[in-house]
Amino acid sequence: MRNDHFPSQTCSVARALEIVGEWWTLLIIREAFFGVRRFSEFERNLGVAKNVLSDRLSKLVACGVMERIDVPGRGNPRDYRLTEKGRDLFPVLVALMQWGDRWAAPAGPPLRLLERETGAEIAALRVTGASGAALAPREAQVVPGPGADEKLRARFPSPSEILPR
């Protein structure tokens, strides 16, 4: 997971895709959220080639999304667990799953996500404003952040140029 596919872009989406944008990677992360820990379980559940799985797991460990933990047992077994950085991908995976359920699952959702405490289905994710009200894309404004380069600052207005005082 190198940082060279989008060298000319100062963009958090592009940087995130450098880490999790390959589709086997997101499926590995999905399996980790489902409780999978062992290499053999990832391989069995995903049907992925060993070399591809090994490469993706190594990259996820190198990027700090997962950690490799030695566990007792024959054959030098290891568990793979999500780090805090990896667990922060939960809303991303849920949003992708909910989008897929709506637009790519003609027979209906293949899985449901329930809240453990209540057994109720989790609510659809939504982007909200400071008040908690849902926002449509047209209601959000893009402005340069502290990590913006000159190209982005020229492309997007600063907050002082668009917001009332």
Summary of the structure (lengths in Angstrom):
residues: 165
radius of gyration: 19.6
end to end distance: 42.9
largest distance: 66.5
contacts: 352
relative contact order: 0.09
helix: 44%
strand: 9%
